[in-house]
Amino acid sequence: MQMDRKDYLKEPVNHIKINGTLTVNQLMQQFSNSGSFGAGRLAAACDTYEKMLRDPDCTIFLALSGAVVPAGMRQLITDLIRNHLVDVVVSTGACMVHDAIEAVGGHHYKGGWVVNDAELYRYHLFRIYDILVPEEDYVRLDYVFSEMYTDIAKEYAGKALASDEFTREIGKRLTDKNSILRAAYEEKVPIFLPAVRDSEFGFIHWLHASQEGQKNVLQVDAFKDVPTICGICGKSPKNGMIVIGGGVPRNTVQSSALASKKGLDYAIVVTMDRPETGGLSGSTLEETVSWGKMKGEAGHVMVIGEALMVFPFMVASVVERLGSGFKREPYLLREKLLEK
């Protein structure tokens, strides 16, 4: 439909004002008044997330990739789960590995991006950009989880687990209340790891399976995830997606919306990738409409920025809007769709 010239000139830019102290949401309202560049996109993302949370029929998928958990977003994600501000998590294996490292007593340390990596190698310190992880924390995880795998395998007696069953069994055995995996187990929030082998979890399996005299070998079948996550999309009246990064987790959520013939009703992507390479992480949300992964009329926005800066602002703003009295009962729990 052709627009008239006047249709383009309906809303002037209102310039950002910083008059004294502002709350996070007050600053976000200033961004909205401007409506421009990344500030405008971030404000729009807050609006979209708020709509998801206030929609009683919307199931919210959080897709996680990158190093946001070791960089400082572990507790934020745990709190989102415990407060029912996300309903399903789809993650790289690595994100949950870093959660597990801290759950069994390890730590991530502030480092630097200009360091002597050969020296770090001699000191057995692993670098993730400007974060450091001691090798012994991985070793501890390997041996603790190898025993955990044996315990799970013994309980299931040769039955293959889907990745959400695998993460649920791990969460059941962890005691750290700040753990993402433990919180998800307690709150009945499924965590899917569609590429679970491509992480330390896969190499721990090798350690576990190769132990002399091992009689109970854990079996994880990633294909078992498909009917479960598609079933969640299919049974939910509406579906919303928040993506940190992209890759396999984003593709899994979008493909589940497509396979279930529902299409996403809301979508937010926070990424620094570009669309020109044809890769999914940087592909525009408009592109997903051509596949049927997202509805043409869906509320959606891509925020181009670093998730560790962007996402906490977004959550803080929306939580402030909702107020302390806001209580959300997810559709999946309300309709008892996650009961085993």
TORVO-694918 format. One record per atom (N, C-alpha, C, O): x, y, z. Coordinates in steps of 0.02 Angstrom, whole numbers, plus 50000, padded with zeros to 5 digits. Layout:
<pts>
XYZ...
</pts>
This chain:
<pts>
500424994050000500005000050000500445006350000500895006950042500325010749955500725016849951500545021650006499955022750022501055024750037500945029650090501005036650062501385037850015500635041150091500715048150074501305051050112501545048350162501555056750086502135059950118501995061450192502435060550234501395063750207501225065650276501235059550323501335060350383501145053550295501145047550337501845046150365501915042850417502355048550332503045047550355503235052550411503735051550445502835057650419503035063150463502545064050521502365069650539502345058550550501845058750604502155059750673501845062850716502755057250683503025057150751503725060350752504195057350728503785066350780504445069450784504895066150837504645063050884505535066750829506015064450879505965069050940506035075150933505855066150998505885069851061506565068651092506755062951105506925073951104507625073151124507695070751195507305072451239508205066751206508335063651271508505069051322508915073451310508175068551381508305073151435508525069351497508205064351516509065071451527509295068551590509245073951643509705077851654508675074151677508555079151729508615075851797508135073251825509225075951823509335072851888509365065251883509525062551830509195061851938509235054551941508655051351905508075053351913508805046351863508295042551828508335035251847508875032551858507765032051851507755024751858507915021751790507925025251739508025015151788508175011851724507595012851676507695014451618506985011851700506415012451655506295019651633506065020751577506435024451676506375031451656506865033051600506705036751553507475030351605507955031251551507705027851487507785030551432507415021851495507155018351437506595022251404506525022051343506195025851443505665030051414505965035851374505685037851323506535038351397506885043551359507135040651292507105043951240507385034451296507585031051233506995030351186507055031351125506415028651214505815027851174505605034551143505385034751085505675039951180505495046551155505915048251094505675051151045506555046451097506995047551040506795042750984506705044850926506735036351002506525031350953507035029950899506865027150847507655031950910508155031750857508725026950873508885025750931509035024350820509635020250825509535014450874508975011850882510075012350907510035006850954509605008251014509285003751042509575014651035509155016451093508415015151078508055012551120508205016851017507515015650998507355008250993506815006051012507835004250968507734997050963507684993951033507274989551045508114996151078508104993451146507444995051180507154990851214507205001151172506565003051201506004998851172505544996851208506024997451107505524993251075505554986151101505044982751108506164983751115506254976951142505934976451211505614971451227506004981651252505684981751317504924981451310504594977751347504654985251263503934985151252503694978151232503174975851255504084974951188503884968351164503924963151219503484958851225504454963451260504514958751315503944959751366503674954851391503774965951380503224967351426502574964351399502184961451437502454964951333501844962151304501834954551311501314951651326502404951351300502444944151310502244942151380501844937551390502514945651430502394943951499501674945251520501404941651562501364950351492500674952051510500164947951471499574947951487500394944351420499954940251380499874933451416500364929651418499294931851444499224925751483499294919251444499384913951472499254919851378499274913851335499944912951300500004908651256500444916951317501084916751282501594912651320501704913651380501904907951286502474904251313503114907651288503194908751228503564909151335504174912951319504784908351318504954905251367505104908051260505704904151250506314908851255506334914051222506804906951296507434910651300507974906451267508124900951290508264908951212508794905551176509464908651195509564914551186509914904451221510544906951249511144904151210511194898151199511584908651190512224906551161512754911751180512584917051207513374910151167513914914751185514124913751257513924909051290514544918351280514864917551346514534921951399514874924351445513884922951394513544927451441513514924651512513514928551560513504918051519513464915151587514124916151624514104918751680514704914351596515324915851633515464923251641515824925251687515184927451598515324934651600514914938351653515064944151667514404935051682514054938351736513294938151734512974941351775513004934351686512274934351681511954928051712511364926851703512354924151747512094917951776511514919251824510974916251817511604923751871511084925051921510474928151890509904926751911510564932351840510004935551806509554930251774508944930551780509854925351741509464920051709509124915751761508544913851752509474914251815509164910451870508564914051897508044910951909508624920651907508064924551934507474924751886506894924651907507614925151821507074925051771506684918551776506074918451772507044913051785506724906551791506304906151855505734904051854506604908351910506254907751975505634912251978505154910752014505644917751942505074922351942504594921151885504134925051873504704915751848504274913851792504234919351739503694920751712504804922351726504834927551674505094924651608505124928251558505294918351608505404914351548505124907451563505094905351622504914903751512504574897351521504974891351496504914885851523505374892351445505774887051415506454890051398506504895651373506994886351412507664888551394507944883751342507914877651350508214886551288508574882651238509284885651235509374891551220509774881451250510444884051262510974879951226510874874151210511544883151215512134879251198512334875151259512164876851315512684869651248512934865851304513414869951346513424869351407513814874151312514334877951347514034882551401514324883151455513474885851386513164890251436513004886451500513134889051555512734880451494512554876551553513174873351585513184872051646513694872051546514324869751575514604875051623514824873351678514574881351602514844886651645514404887551708514664889251761513764886551701513334886551760513534880851806513594881751867513654874951778513834869151818514504869951852514594867651908514984873251819515634874351850515554878051916515874876151966515144883151917515034886951979514614882952029514694883652089514164878752003513734874852047514124869652088513904867652141514704867552062515104862652099515724865952131516194862452150515704872552138516224875952177516744879652138517204882452168516694879852071517174883552031516994890852025516474893052050517424894651991517304901851983517564904151916517984900951885517294909651894517564913351836517874919851862517604922951908518424921851832518804927451859518874932951807518934931651747518884939251831519014944851787519744944451763520194943451804519834945151699520514944951671520644951051629520564956651653520844950051568520984955651522521024952951452521154947051441520904957351403520944955151333521644956251305521784953951250522074959851342522764960551320523194956951372523404959951422523324950651360523694946451407524174942051368524134941651306524624938751404525094934051374524774927151377524784923851429524494924951321524134918551321524594912651330524394907451357525214913151308525694907751321525824907051396525904901551421525844912751432525924912551504525304909551537525364905551584524714911451514524104908451540524104900951531523884897251575524354898651474524394891451461524844887951512524684882551537525414891151527525864888251577525544887951646525694883551686525114892951660524784893251726524124889351728523764889351778523964885951672523344881951668522724886351681522284884651720522714892051647522144896551651521844897251581522194899051534521204895851574520864896351510520554903251503520264905851551520614906251443520354913051433519744913051388519744909851335519224916551408518644918051366518624925651360518324929051402518944928351309519044935451298519374938651359519994938451364518994941551406519324944551465519104941051530519124944051583518894934751524518704930651581519194924851586519404922051535519364922951647519824917351657519484911851697519104913151744519634905551678519374899751713519964895051727520304892951681520094893451791520644888851807520494881851780519924879451783521004878551755520914871851728520644867051780520254862551764520844867951843520624863251895519874863451906519574858651930519554869251889518824869551895518484865151843517964862151857518774864751784518524860051734518644852851755518214848551746519234851551783519394844751805518904842451859518664836851859518764847051907518284845351959517604843651928517284838751946517384847951881516744846751848516754839951813516264836151818517294838351778517334831951742517214826051788516824821551771517534826051845517484820151889516824820051928516544814651938516584825851949515944825951984515384823851936514944819951956515394826351875514864824751828514924817751799514424814651781515534815251793515614808351771515264803551819514924798851797515334804751884514984800651933514224801851929513834797151937514034808051917513324809651910513024806051850512474803351854513394805951794513154802351735513034795051751512524792151730513484791951788513414784951806512784783851848512424778951840512674788551894512084788051937511444788651896510964784951907511434793351849510844794351807510734788151763510174785751755511284785651733511234779751689510964773651727510574769851701511194772951789510954767351830510204767951843509834762951841509974774051856509264775151870508834773851809508274771251815509084775451749508684774751689508794768051653508434766451605509274764151675509364757151652509334756351576508934752351551509744760051541509794759251469509324763451429509374763551367508854767051460508394771351423508754777851402509104780951442508664779751339508964785951315508564791951338507944791751338508914797251359508594803351382508594808651328509084809151290508064812451323508074818651284508494823751322508624822851381508714829051288509164833851321508824837451379509144839151428508164838551374507814841851430507764837151490507754839451547507714830651477507724825751532508424825451564508494824851625508934825851522509624825951545509754831851591510044831051645509544837851570509664843851612509244843651675509454846051727508644840651671508234840051731508564835451782508544836951842508854829951759509184825351805509804828451836509964827151894510164832551797510744836051825510504841051878510774841351933510004845151860509744850051907509504846951971509594849752025509204841051967508964837452026509534835852074509444835652135510134834652046510694832352086511154838052109511604836952149511034844152085511424849952107511084853052169510474852652176511474856052212511194859052273511244866652274510954869852318511604869552225511704876752224511064880352201510854879652143510744884052247510124887452231510204892952178509724895052147510824895252168510954900352118511074897452049511164901152000511064890852044511184887551980510584888151934510014887251956510714889551871510184889551820509864882751815509254882151814510284877551813510024870651807509604868651867509084865551859509824870551927509434868851987508774872651988508244869852004508794879051973508184883151972507684880451922507084880151936507924878451862507484875851811507154869351834506564868151820507534865151868507244858951895506694860551946506154857551943506834865051991506344866652043505724870052016505174869052042505804874151965505234878051938504904874751878504454877651848505124868651862504834865051805504914868851739504444869051699505484871851730505644875251667506114870651627506684869551649505904868151571506344863651533506934867451502506854873051477507514864251504508104866951470508304861951416508494856251431508274864151354508464859951297509184861751276509364867651273509594856651263510274857651238510334853951172510584848351171510104856851117510084853351053510774851351026510824846850984511304854651049511984852851028512394850951089512964853151098512094846751132512404845151197513104842051189513534843151231513214838151135513864834951128514424840051117515004838851136514254845651086514754850651070514884855151131514784861251127515094852051185515244855651247515614850951293515724845151276515814853351351516164849051399515724843151420515984837951440515064843951417514614838451434514764832251390514734826651414514924833451326515084827951281515734824551300515774818351297516234828351320516884825351338516854822051406517224817251419516434824551450516314821151514515994814251500516154809351535515564813951450515254807451433515794802451413515754796551431516274804751375516834800351355517204797751416517364791851421517344802251463517674800251525517254795151563517514790051586516624796551569516154792151605516104785251571516144780151605516024785251504515914778951468516534774551464516484768451458517114777651467517744773951458518034771251524518564768251523517694772451579517944769851643517934762251642517464759051618518464759351669518524752051670517954748951710517814750951766517634744051681517094740551714516434744351715515974742551751516394749751675515764753651674515194749551645515224747351588514684748451684514114744351664513514748551642513094746351603513474754551668512914758951653513154765151617513434769651648513054765351552513274771051511512674775351496512164773051470512744781751511512204786551499512074787251424512534787651384511434787251406511244788251336510814794551330510314795251365511014799051286510644805151272510494805251197510934804651156509854806151182509624806051112509334812851095508774814451116509704816851058509474823651042508844823750999508464828551000508734818350960508134818150919507504817750961506964819550939507564815351023506974814851067506714821751087506144822451108507134826851080506924833751096506364836151050505924839951071506384833950987505974837050935505234836650950504904841950950504944830850964504224830850978504034834651041503484837351046504494834951089504354838451152504314845951141503824849051161504824848751110504834856051103504324858251050504024863651057504214854250998503694855850950503004855250982502544859050966502934850451028502314849751064502154855751108501584857851113502674858551139502584864551180502334870251137501864873751154502674871251079502454876551033501744875451009501334880051006501594869150992500944867650964500374868451013499824870550994500494866851076499964867251127499894874351156499374875951185500394878451148500354885251175499964889651126500104889751066499464893451151499084897751106499524902851070499414904351012500024905451105500494910251076501204908451099501304905551152501684910351058502394908951074502814915151063502734918751013503264916551111503724922151106504434919651113504564914651146504894923251083505604921151083506044927051101505974932551074506504925851148507044930651162507694927051147507844921851177508094929851102508714926651081509304930751104509344936751090509764927551139510414930551155510924927351109511104921551119511154931051060511634928351012511284925450952511024929150910511264918850947510944915650890511124908350886511044904650934511364906150828511594899350819511064894050829510474895150815511284888250854510834882550863510234884050907509674882050889510314887550964509724888851006509184892950969508594891350974509384898150933508894902050896508564897750842507954897950834508964893950807508684889750753508194884650781507684883150750508344881850840507904876850870507224879750887506704876650873507214885750917506574888850934506184890550871505584888950866506514893650823506164895650762505904889650723505344889750698506314884350719506104878450682505534874850717505114871750684505524875150783504974872050821504324875750808503794872650802504374882450803503774886350787503524884750717502924884750704503994883550671503814881750603503504874750599502974873850570503844869950630503624862950626502944861950659502544857750637502804865850711502164865250745501614869250710501034869150731501804872650655501334876550615500994882150655500404883750644501374884950701501104890350742501394897150721501024902050712502054897350713502374903750700502424907850764501974907550806502954911650771503054915750831502614921950830502524925150778502334923550888501914929450896502324935550919502124941250907502884934250951503334939450975504054936950966504184931050972504504941550952505204939550944505664945350959505564950950934506184944050999506714948851014507374945251002507474939751027507814948350965508484945550955508994950850975508964956550952509464948951018510024953251037510654950051008510854944651030510964953250960511534950250925512004955650900511824961450895512614953550885513094958050852513284955350783513734958050751512944949950761513094947050696512734950950641512264954750653512974949850580512704953550522512324948750476512464942750475511854951350438511454946950394511784945150328511584940350295512294949050307512544948250238512864941450224512904939450166513094937950276513424931450264512914925850253513104920350233512284927250265511774922050257511714917650318511294913050318512114918850370512064914850431511444916550471511184922050467511224911750511510594912750547510664917850604510194921550617511244918050637511324922350696511194929650680510934933450721511394931750620511294938750601510704939950555510554945650537510354934550537509804935350490509244939450521509114939050581508914943450481508394947850507507774943750526507664938350499507394946450572506774943050591506274943150533505854938650527506304948350491505864948550433505984942450388505514939850358506604940250384506774934350343506414928150367506224923850327506314927550433505984921650460505254921150439504964915650440504954926750420504254926750397504184922550334503684919150324504694922750290504664919050227504634911550239504384907850197504884909250296504874902150313504234900150350504064894250353503894905050378503334903650422503544902650494503154900250535504164904450510504414903750579504134909250624504034908250683504004915050595503704920650631503124923250591503154923750529502584925050626502004927850592502164934850565502544938550595501874936450509502004942950478501804948750522502104954150518501294947750564501054953150607501364952850677501144956550722501854948550688502154947750754502504954050778502804957750738502474955350843502874960650872503594958350876503734953250907504054962050845504734959550841505234965350836505064970750813505844963950859506374968950855507054965450862507124960750901507544967750824508234965550831508634971250862508624976850836508974969850916509404974750948510124972850932510364967450950510474977250897511174975950879511614978550935511714984550942511874973950975512274976051032512514970151072512294964451061512954971451119513224966151161512714964351215512484968751252512554958051219512014955751264512144957351337511664958851374512764957151358512914958451429512744965651448512614967051506512764970251400512554977151413511804977951402511464981351441511544974951349510854976251328510344972651371509864975751394510444966151381509914962051411509764964051484509174964351501510254965451527510084967551595509674974051596509224974751637509824978851552509424984951547508704983251529508234985951558508624978651482507964976751459507564973551516506984975351527507864968951552507524965551606507364970451663506804970451690507844974651680507734979451734507164984151718506754985651762507144986551657506604991151637505924987751642505454990751668505874981751616505224978251614505004976251684504414976851701505474973851725505294972151794505044978251832504584977651872505354983951820505124990151851504414991951830504014994051870504264990951766503594992351741503074987751773502524989851791503254981451780502774976451806502604977751879502044976551900503104980151917502994981551988503064975352032503044969752007503144976552096503294971052143502694966252151502794960552172502094968552136501504964352145501344959852086500864955952089501724960452032501584956451972501754949151983502314947552003501274944751971501384937551976501154934451910500594935651887501574930351882501414927251818501344919751826501784916451854500794917051801500694909851801500764907351729500294908251689501324904351711501434902351642500894897651616500644893451654500734898351553500224894151522500404886751530499964882651543501044884951521501254877951524501114874851591500914869051595501224878751645501084876151712500344876451728500074871951760500024881751706499304882551719498904876851689498424874351719499104874851629498744869451595499064862551607498864857651576499564862351652499904856151671500194852451611500154846351606500484856351565500774853451504501484850751515501754847251472501794852451572502474850251585502514844651635503064842651654501964842151657501974836651706502204830251671501974828651616502644826751704502904820551676502474814751699502604809051681
</pts>
